[in-house]
Amino acid sequence: LAADYLIIGGGVIGCATALELSRRGARVSILERGELGRESSWAGGGILFPLLPWDYKPSVTALVMHSLGLYGDWIAALQADTGINPQYVVSGMLVLPEFDGARAAKWCAAHGVELQRVKAASLLDSPRGEEALWLPGVAQVRNPRLMQALRLCLVGRGVKLVEYAEVQAFETRKDMVAAVTTSRGKFSADGFVIAAGAWSSQVLGGMARGLPIVPIRGQMLLYRVDPGTLGQIVLKNGIYLIPRMDGHILVGSTLEESGFDKGTTAGAHDQLRGAASEILPALKNLKPIMHWAGLRPGSPDNIPVIDRHPGFSNLYLNAGQFRYGVTMAPASAQLLANLIDGRTQPIDPSPYGFPAG
Ligand SMILES: Cc1cc2nc3c(=O)[nH]c(=O)nc-3n(C[C@H](O)[C@H](O)[C@H](O)COP(=O)(O)OP(=O)(O)OC[C@H]3O[C@@H](n4cnc5c(N)ncnc54)[C@H](O)[C@@H]3O)c2cc1C
């Protein structure tokens, strides 16, 4: 790819896309309004799997499963290039009731995902007698470290990171984008990729053509416990606990329509805290050490847009991965780079097209 590409937005999707294009020989720059990787991609949990994958459409499954097939090598290459360990750990996920066991079993069998019916108490240090679902192959990464590794890897490859550069307007000529105006001046390129997460429709402004990407806030709590207190991810009624290797436990999350407000609320704090102590009684007398919120790039049915803009031949989108952007990043980057490059796609890309009308 002997061309220049400008990526707008430096979250996991923008960085993964920049990396993929750079590996294919393109000269790439990222324009980021703040600091690289400090929005949703920092705030998220880093579970590499949908929470209840059997509840989603086949196009979500296809992208997720393709991405998971790429993940191990993607992380290994990042770690080899940078020396940073993003803590990719196969910790498994335990799903406590309520769930549709028959549906889960059918989905897992169809997609080659290991599933066991277990007693919750066999894995969780609690007096629970209830039946649970155990997905031993589910992995996680530690978001801030993944973003640090991506940053270092991009810099090492000569990708230009332009931070504190907010894209404000597009300069177009016929059906092409010629340049973008930012708070740090004007930048031109051969091609442009919008990867601005929850802000993608806002960045496009009058060129958004009804792009249905909206911010959906998620609040998280962080606890500190003795390492080993919890061995696996646990999910119950939409609330999850994610144990990190060093004894931190993340608890998430809410799904809130609150515009671009990243504030936290006492209500969500209490709700998450109550649910967390119910799942893991060891948390009952502990206070969370941090509470934050991030804005997910919400999209209908969690289906992202990975496509060329219908009105501009050198403008592309990679946005709307919603609850699973960390999971979907390697595949989303590959699909977009294949589209730009004219390569055959590994999965049917049509579900991720720019929505008509
Ligand atoms: C609480 C929470 C928990 C989550 N848990 C998980 C999980 O367990 N697993 C999983 O796979 N996913 C999870 N997610 C979702 C995942 O974090 C997102 O899907 C993913 O981070 C989206 O990446 P992104 O690069 O599209 O967006 P972002 O990381 O938000 O990046 C977009 C970037 O664009 C920049 N930008 C915006 N406007 C402009 C502009 N005008 N000019 C220049 N730059 C601009 C922003 O500053 C930002 O850095 C979670 C999200 C949240 C909030």
The ligand as a MOL file (V3000), in Angstrom:
LIG
                    3D

  0  0  0     0  0            999 V3000
M  V30 BEGIN CTAB
M  V30 COUNTS 53 58 0 0 0
M  V30 BEGIN ATOM
M  V30 1 C -17.2420 0.1590 30.9220 0
M  V30 2 C -16.8820 -0.5060 29.6380 0
M  V30 3 C -16.5970 -1.8670 29.6310 0
M  V30 4 C -16.2210 -2.4860 28.4320 0
M  V30 5 N -15.8540 -3.7980 28.4610 0
M  V30 6 C -15.4240 -4.4140 27.3180 0
M  V30 7 C -14.9680 -5.7590 27.3350 0
M  V30 8 O -14.9090 -6.3930 28.3930 0
M  V30 9 N -14.5670 -6.3180 26.1560 0
M  V30 10 C -14.5800 -5.6380 24.9720 0
M  V30 11 O -14.2140 -6.2050 23.9450 0
M  V30 12 N -15.0060 -4.3420 24.9330 0
M  V30 13 C -15.4220 -3.7360 26.0730 0
M  V30 14 N -15.8700 -2.4330 26.0420 0
M  V30 15 C -16.0410 -1.7780 24.7550 0
M  V30 16 C -14.7380 -1.2920 24.1890 0
M  V30 17 O -14.0210 -0.6360 25.2070 0
M  V30 18 C -15.0290 -0.3640 23.0080 0
M  V30 19 O -15.8410 -1.0000 22.0630 0
M  V30 20 C -13.7380 0.0620 22.3240 0
M  V30 21 O -12.8310 0.5880 23.2520 0
M  V30 22 C -14.0230 1.0760 21.2460 0
M  V30 23 O -12.7880 1.4910 20.7130 0
M  V30 24 P -12.7140 2.7630 19.7870 0
M  V30 25 O -11.3000 2.8800 19.3630 0
M  V30 26 O -13.7660 2.6680 18.7330 0
M  V30 27 O -13.1870 3.9620 20.7340 0
M  V30 28 P -12.3630 4.8620 21.7960 0
M  V30 29 O -11.4400 4.0620 22.5960 0
M  V30 30 O -13.3830 5.6730 22.5170 0
M  V30 31 O -11.4870 5.7680 20.8680 0
M  V30 32 C -12.0170 6.7850 20.0570 0
M  V30 33 C -11.0000 7.9230 20.0560 0
M  V30 34 O -11.4230 8.9230 19.1360 0
M  V30 35 C -11.0120 10.1680 19.6760 0
M  V30 36 N -11.7740 11.2550 19.0630 0
M  V30 37 C -13.0700 11.5730 19.2650 0
M  V30 38 N -13.4000 12.6730 18.5550 0
M  V30 39 C -12.2940 13.0570 17.8860 0
M  V30 40 C -11.9870 14.1250 16.9960 0
M  V30 41 N -12.9190 15.0290 16.6320 0
M  V30 42 N -10.7320 14.2400 16.5120 0
M  V30 43 C -9.7500 13.3400 16.8610 0
M  V30 44 N -9.9920 12.3160 17.7060 0
M  V30 45 C -11.2290 12.1560 18.2050 0
M  V30 46 C -11.2870 10.0240 21.1750 0
M  V30 47 O -10.5510 10.9640 21.9200 0
M  V30 48 C -10.8790 8.5690 21.4200 0
M  V30 49 O -9.5570 8.4520 21.9020 0
M  V30 50 C -16.2040 -1.7710 27.2290 0
M  V30 51 C -16.4640 -0.3950 27.2500 0
M  V30 52 C -16.7910 0.2370 28.4430 0
M  V30 53 C -17.0350 1.7130 28.4510 0
M  V30 END ATOM
M  V30 BEGIN BOND
M  V30 1 1 1 2
M  V30 2 1 2 3
M  V30 3 2 2 52
M  V30 4 2 3 4
M  V30 5 1 4 5
M  V30 6 1 4 50
M  V30 7 2 5 6
M  V30 8 1 6 7
M  V30 9 1 6 13
M  V30 10 2 7 8
M  V30 11 1 7 9
M  V30 12 1 9 10
M  V30 13 2 10 11
M  V30 14 1 10 12
M  V30 15 2 12 13
M  V30 16 1 13 14
M  V30 17 1 14 15
M  V30 18 1 14 50
M  V30 19 1 15 16
M  V30 20 1 16 17
M  V30 21 1 16 18
M  V30 22 1 18 19
M  V30 23 1 18 20
M  V30 24 1 20 21
M  V30 25 1 20 22
M  V30 26 1 22 23
M  V30 27 1 23 24
M  V30 28 2 24 25
M  V30 29 1 24 26
M  V30 30 1 24 27
M  V30 31 1 27 28
M  V30 32 2 28 29
M  V30 33 1 28 30
M  V30 34 1 28 31
M  V30 35 1 31 32
M  V30 36 1 32 33
M  V30 37 1 33 34
M  V30 38 1 33 48
M  V30 39 1 34 35
M  V30 40 1 35 36
M  V30 41 1 35 46
M  V30 42 1 36 37
M  V30 43 1 36 45
M  V30 44 2 37 38
M  V30 45 1 38 39
M  V30 46 1 39 40
M  V30 47 2 39 45
M  V30 48 1 40 41
M  V30 49 2 40 42
M  V30 50 1 42 43
M  V30 51 2 43 44
M  V30 52 1 44 45
M  V30 53 1 46 47
M  V30 54 1 46 48
M  V30 55 1 48 49
M  V30 56 2 50 51
M  V30 57 1 51 52
M  V30 58 1 52 53
M  V30 END BOND
M  V30 END CTAB
M  END
